[in-house]
Every structure is written in structure tokens, then in C-alpha cells.
Amino acid sequence: MDDVGLTVAVYADLRYPVLVSGGRQGLDDGGRALEDDLKLSWCVQAAQFHRLEETSMKYAETVLPEFDAEMALTRKVLERVPEDKFDWRAHPKSNTVGWNANHLAEIPGWVEAMLTLPSLDFAPPGGEPYRSPQLATCQEILDLFDRNVAAARKAIAAATDQDVAEQWSCLYAGELLFTMPRAAVLRSFLLNHTIHHRAILCVYLRLNDIPVPGLYEPVGR
């Protein structure tokens, strides 16, 4: 079965369908459309939440331990970022060390909107577009990260199972990017997104001979 067929098969088993807009379809370096991969990823995450419904544990109880662990590991990496390398980039098309550090600090800041609003438009028509932070010191980045993590944890702890089962939409300039259950949004847009950029930052640290903290296993393996 090809990717699209598998995606359809996963769709059929969901009570919470994932709706993905094809309007802003991304391409990888080889020019291949990424939309089917995104559909497949988000469908699997929604299916995992569907299985969670059959247990007695509340959603917040299942995700907060992982959230706490991943945020603590992310902070360990941010603590290692040297300010004199903020402008370093691995490739002309790559974002800088400083951009990735700022991005890691801002990601948990979206959680409250994910859990309390029906949607979020990062460039609302007629309104001010969302602007990522451009902090210039490691301490400023850590302070922002800590504030956002604390607010995110509070929002997750307060969320009910009904809250995270509801659909949430992400838009840009009024155009729908995707709609999926909040539980899947937290998995992909918060946790997976954070791990992705943390890994990039770890590689950048290594390429600059900066000690990389141990995360899931000792450094050097």
C-alpha cells in the first residue's frame, strides 16, 4: 500500500478526522510534495489519541510527564548556546544558531492559544502578523523559554479530555494550513516541533566544537 492509500486507511479508523489544506503545499529539497507525509503523520497521532480514549487516564496526565522531560532537555541545550555563535549557519539556506534558539523559546508560547482558541492566524488579514522573537542574549532566550514553558504547562494541566478532542485550525493570512484535534496539535506542533529544532541546534553545537549535553543517552554514542 502506498502512502496515500495508508493515509486513507488510517482516516477510516478515526473518530476525529484530520483535515489538511493543500493550499500551501510544501516541497522537500528534491521537489517532492510533503502534504501526504504530513497527513500520514497527523493521522497516526490522532489515532494514538483515539486509543487513549479507551483508557482511564486523562490526557493531561499522560502528556505532562513527557512535556516536562522534553522541556527540561531542551533547556539543557539552550544553556549551551554561545552568544558569539548566534549568527552562525551551516548553509546559506539554513537558519542561524540564534534563530533556532529563539524558535525553541517561542514554541511553547503557542500552547495557550492552541488550547483556548478555536484557531490561530499567524498573519490575520487586516491585523498585525505574528513576529518571532529576535533576542540577542542567551539569558533573554532562557527567560522567555521558562515563561512560555510555565504558561504552557498550566494550560495543559487545565485542559479537559473534551478540550483536546476538539478540532483546532492553523491559518496564515486567512488561508487554512491544517485542522486537527488539539491533542494531535500538541504532539506535532509542540513536542515533535521542539525535538526537531533541538536536534538541529545540537548538530550546530557539535559542528562548532561546543559540548553537547546528553539527552536520551550519554554523549558520544
C-alpha positions as CSV (number, residue, x, y, z in Angstrom):
1,M,0.0,0.0,0.0
2,D,1.4,3.4,-0.9
3,D,1.5,6.4,1.4
4,V,-1.8,7.9,0.2
5,G,-3.6,4.5,0.5
6,L,-2.2,4.1,4.0
7,T,-3.4,7.6,4.9
8,V,-6.9,6.8,3.7
9,A,-6.9,3.6,5.7
10,V,-5.9,5.5,8.8
11,Y,-8.6,8.1,8.1
12,A,-11.2,5.4,8.0
13,D,-10.5,4.3,11.6
14,L,-10.6,7.8,13.2
15,R,-13.4,9.4,15.0
16,Y,-11.5,12.7,14.8
17,P,-10.7,13.3,11.1
18,V,-7.7,15.3,10.3
19,L,-8.3,18.0,7.6
20,V,-5.3,19.3,5.8
21,S,-5.5,22.1,3.3
22,G,-3.5,21.7,0.1
23,G,-3.3,25.4,-0.5
24,R,0.2,25.9,1.0
25,Q,1.8,22.6,-0.1
26,G,5.5,22.3,0.9
27,L,8.3,20.7,-1.1
28,D,11.4,19.0,0.1
29,D,14.8,19.5,-1.5
30,G,14.0,17.1,-4.2
31,G,10.8,18.8,-5.1
32,R,8.6,16.1,-3.7
33,A,5.3,17.2,-2.2
34,L,5.2,16.8,1.6
35,E,1.4,17.1,2.1
36,D,0.9,13.3,2.1
37,D,3.6,12.8,4.7
38,L,2.0,15.4,6.9
39,K,-1.4,13.8,6.5
40,L,0.1,10.4,7.5
41,S,1.9,11.8,10.5
42,W,-1.1,13.7,11.9
43,C,-3.5,10.8,11.2
44,V,-1.3,8.4,13.2
45,Q,-1.1,10.9,16.1
46,A,-4.9,11.3,16.1
47,A,-5.2,7.5,16.1
48,Q,-3.0,7.4,19.1
49,F,-5.3,9.8,20.9
50,H,-8.3,7.7,19.8
51,R,-6.7,4.7,21.6
52,L,-6.1,6.9,24.7
53,E,-9.8,7.5,24.9
54,E,-10.2,3.8,25.8
55,T,-8.1,4.1,28.9
56,S,-9.0,5.6,32.3
57,M,-6.1,8.2,32.3
58,K,-6.9,11.8,31.5
59,Y,-5.0,13.3,28.6
60,A,-3.1,15.8,30.8
61,E,-1.9,13.0,33.0
62,T,-0.4,11.2,30.0
63,V,1.3,14.1,28.3
64,L,2.6,16.2,31.2
65,P,5.4,13.8,32.2
66,E,6.7,13.8,28.6
67,F,6.3,17.5,28.3
68,D,8.3,18.1,31.5
69,A,11.0,15.8,30.3
70,E,11.3,17.3,26.8
71,M,11.3,20.9,28.0
72,A,14.0,20.1,30.6
73,L,16.2,18.5,27.9
74,T,15.6,21.5,25.6
75,R,16.6,23.9,28.3
76,K,19.9,21.9,28.7
77,V,20.6,22.5,25.0
78,L,19.7,26.2,25.1
79,E,22.1,26.7,28.1
80,R,25.0,25.6,25.9
81,V,24.4,28.1,23.1
82,P,27.2,30.7,22.9
83,E,26.3,34.2,22.0
84,D,29.2,34.7,19.7
85,K,27.8,31.9,17.5
86,F,24.3,33.3,17.2
87,D,24.9,34.4,13.6
88,W,26.5,31.0,12.5
89,R,24.6,28.9,10.0
90,A,25.5,25.6,8.5
91,H,24.4,26.5,4.9
92,P,23.2,29.7,3.2
93,K,19.7,28.2,3.1
94,S,19.8,27.3,6.8
95,N,18.6,29.3,9.7
96,T,21.2,30.6,12.2
97,V,22.0,29.2,15.7
98,G,20.4,32.3,17.2
99,W,17.2,31.8,15.1
100,N,16.9,28.2,16.2
101,A,17.4,29.1,19.8
102,N,14.8,31.9,19.7
103,H,12.4,29.5,17.9
104,L,12.8,26.9,20.6
105,A,12.0,29.5,23.2
106,E,8.8,30.7,21.4
107,I,7.2,27.3,20.5
108,P,5.8,26.6,24.0
109,G,4.3,30.1,23.9
110,W,1.7,28.9,21.4
111,V,0.2,26.3,23.6
112,E,-2.3,28.5,25.4
113,A,-3.7,29.6,22.1
114,M,-3.9,26.0,20.9
115,L,-5.9,25.0,24.0
116,T,-8.2,28.1,24.5
117,L,-8.8,29.4,21.0
118,P,-10.6,27.6,18.1
119,S,-7.8,28.7,15.7
120,L,-4.8,30.9,15.3
121,D,-3.9,33.0,12.2
122,F,-0.2,33.9,12.2
123,A,-0.9,36.8,9.8
124,P,-4.5,37.8,10.2
125,P,-5.9,39.9,7.4
126,G,-6.1,43.5,8.4
127,G,-4.1,42.7,11.6
128,E,-0.5,42.6,12.8
129,P,1.3,39.4,11.8
130,Y,2.9,37.3,14.4
131,R,6.6,38.1,14.9
132,S,9.1,35.7,16.2
133,P,11.5,36.9,18.9
134,Q,14.9,38.1,18.0
135,L,16.6,38.0,21.4
136,A,20.3,38.6,21.4
137,T,21.5,37.0,24.6
138,C,21.3,33.5,26.0
139,Q,19.8,34.7,29.2
140,E,17.0,36.5,27.4
141,I,16.2,33.3,25.5
142,L,16.2,31.2,28.6
143,D,13.9,33.7,30.4
144,L,11.4,33.6,27.5
145,F,11.6,29.8,27.4
146,D,11.0,29.5,31.1
147,R,8.0,31.8,31.0
148,N,6.5,30.1,28.0
149,V,7.0,26.6,29.4
150,A,5.3,27.6,32.7
151,A,2.3,29.0,30.8
152,A,2.1,26.0,28.6
153,R,2.2,23.6,31.5
154,K,-0.6,25.5,33.2
155,A,-2.7,25.4,30.1
156,I,-2.2,21.7,29.5
157,A,-2.9,20.8,33.2
158,A,-6.2,22.8,32.9
159,A,-7.3,21.2,29.6
160,T,-10.0,18.6,29.8
161,D,-10.3,15.5,27.6
162,Q,-13.1,17.2,25.7
163,D,-10.9,20.3,25.1
164,V,-8.1,18.3,23.5
165,A,-10.6,16.2,21.4
166,E,-11.9,19.4,19.7
167,Q,-10.6,20.5,16.3
168,W,-8.1,23.3,16.1
169,S,-7.1,25.2,13.0
170,C,-3.9,27.0,12.0
171,L,-4.1,29.7,9.3
172,Y,-1.8,32.1,7.6
173,A,-3.3,35.3,6.0
174,G,-6.7,33.8,6.3
175,E,-5.7,30.6,4.4
176,L,-6.2,27.3,6.2
177,L,-3.0,25.4,6.7
178,F,-4.5,22.5,8.7
179,T,-7.2,21.4,11.1
180,M,-6.8,18.6,13.5
181,P,-7.6,17.6,17.2
182,R,-5.8,19.7,19.8
183,A,-4.2,16.5,21.1
184,A,-2.5,16.0,17.7
185,V,-1.6,19.6,17.5
186,L,0.2,19.4,20.9
187,R,2.0,16.3,19.7
188,S,3.2,17.6,16.3
189,F,3.3,21.4,16.7
190,L,4.7,21.4,20.2
191,L,6.6,18.3,21.1
192,N,7.7,17.0,17.7
193,H,8.4,20.5,16.5
194,T,10.6,21.2,19.6
195,I,12.5,17.9,19.3
196,H,13.1,18.7,15.6
197,H,14.7,22.1,16.2
198,R,16.5,20.9,19.3
199,A,18.2,18.3,17.2
200,I,19.2,20.9,14.6
201,L,20.7,23.0,17.4
202,C,22.6,20.0,18.8
203,V,24.2,19.4,15.3
204,Y,25.1,23.1,15.1
205,L,26.8,22.9,18.5
206,R,28.8,19.8,17.5
207,L,29.9,21.5,14.2
208,N,31.3,24.4,16.3
209,D,33.1,22.1,18.8
210,I,30.7,23.1,21.6
211,P,30.0,20.3,24.1
212,V,26.6,18.8,23.5
213,P,24.6,17.8,26.6
214,G,23.5,14.2,27.0
215,L,19.8,13.8,26.2
216,Y,18.4,10.3,25.8
217,E,21.8,8.6,26.1
218,P,25.4,9.6,27.1
219,V,27.1,12.0,24.7
220,G,29.4,10.4,22.1
221,R,27.4,7.3,21.3
